[in-house]
């Protein structure tokens, strides 16, 4: 189980999640079909509002639709990353 530390970015629709583990490979998915085969990215795209997942080395960046709420998404994203990584 990875430690996950969320941080705001200059883009209000994107959050950066620092990880205590290294990702095995880079992920850059702008739609659910591009996340296929990467379980944590698939789970993130299953959340209503997620539109982009980018991860490399020891962080993952998640972008949301402007109408989606970080208050709703943040706990779910953090739990997905903790569980899958």
C-alpha positions as CSV (number, residue, x, y, z in Angstrom):
1,X,0.0,0.0,0.0
2,X,1.5,3.3,-1.1
3,X,1.5,6.5,0.8
4,X,-0.3,9.2,-1.3
5,X,0.1,12.9,-0.8
6,X,-2.1,15.2,-2.9
7,X,-1.0,18.7,-3.9
8,X,-2.7,21.5,-5.8
9,X,-1.2,22.5,-9.2
10,X,-1.5,25.9,-11.0
11,X,-4.4,24.3,-13.0
12,X,-7.5,24.2,-10.7
13,X,-8.7,21.1,-12.7
14,X,-5.6,19.0,-12.0
15,X,-4.1,17.6,-8.8
16,X,-0.7,16.0,-8.3
17,X,-0.4,12.9,-6.1
18,X,3.1,12.2,-4.8
19,X,3.7,8.5,-4.1
20,X,5.9,6.6,-1.8
21,X,6.5,4.0,-4.5
22,X,7.8,4.1,-8.1
23,X,5.4,3.4,-10.9
24,X,6.5,0.4,-13.1
25,X,5.8,2.4,-16.3
26,X,4.6,5.8,-17.5
27,X,0.9,6.2,-17.9
28,X,-0.6,9.0,-20.1
29,X,-4.3,8.4,-20.7
30,X,-6.8,11.0,-21.9
31,X,-9.7,8.5,-22.1
32,X,-10.7,5.3,-20.4
33,X,-9.7,3.1,-23.4
34,X,-6.1,4.3,-23.1
35,X,-6.0,3.3,-19.5
36,X,-6.9,-0.4,-20.3
37,X,-4.4,-2.8,-18.8
38,X,-3.3,-0.3,-16.0
39,X,-5.6,-1.2,-13.1
40,X,-5.2,2.1,-11.1
41,X,-5.8,4.2,-14.2
42,X,-8.8,2.1,-15.1
43,X,-10.2,2.6,-11.6
44,X,-9.6,6.4,-11.8
45,X,-11.4,6.7,-15.1
46,X,-14.4,4.8,-13.5
47,X,-14.9,7.9,-11.3
48,X,-17.3,10.4,-12.8
49,X,-15.4,13.6,-13.8
50,X,-11.9,12.2,-14.4
51,X,-10.6,13.1,-17.9
52,X,-6.9,12.6,-17.8
53,X,-4.4,10.4,-15.9
54,X,-0.7,10.9,-16.2
55,X,1.9,9.1,-14.1
56,X,5.6,8.7,-14.1
57,X,8.3,7.9,-11.6
58,X,6.8,8.7,-8.1
59,X,3.7,10.8,-8.9
60,X,0.3,10.7,-10.6
61,X,-1.5,13.7,-12.0
62,X,-5.3,13.5,-12.4
63,X,-7.3,16.1,-14.3
64,X,-11.1,16.5,-13.9
65,X,-13.9,18.1,-15.8
66,X,-14.4,21.7,-14.6
67,X,-17.9,20.9,-13.2
68,X,-16.6,18.0,-11.1
69,X,-15.7,18.6,-7.4
70,X,-12.4,17.8,-5.8
71,X,-14.3,17.4,-2.5
72,X,-16.0,14.4,-4.1
73,X,-13.0,13.1,-6.1
74,X,-10.1,13.5,-3.8
75,X,-10.9,10.8,-1.2
76,X,-11.8,8.3,-4.0
77,X,-8.6,9.0,-6.0
78,X,-6.4,8.8,-2.9
79,X,-8.0,5.4,-1.9
80,X,-7.6,4.0,-5.5
81,X,-3.9,5.0,-5.6
82,X,-3.3,3.6,-2.1
83,X,-5.0,0.3,-2.9
84,X,-3.6,-0.3,-6.4
85,X,0.0,0.9,-5.8
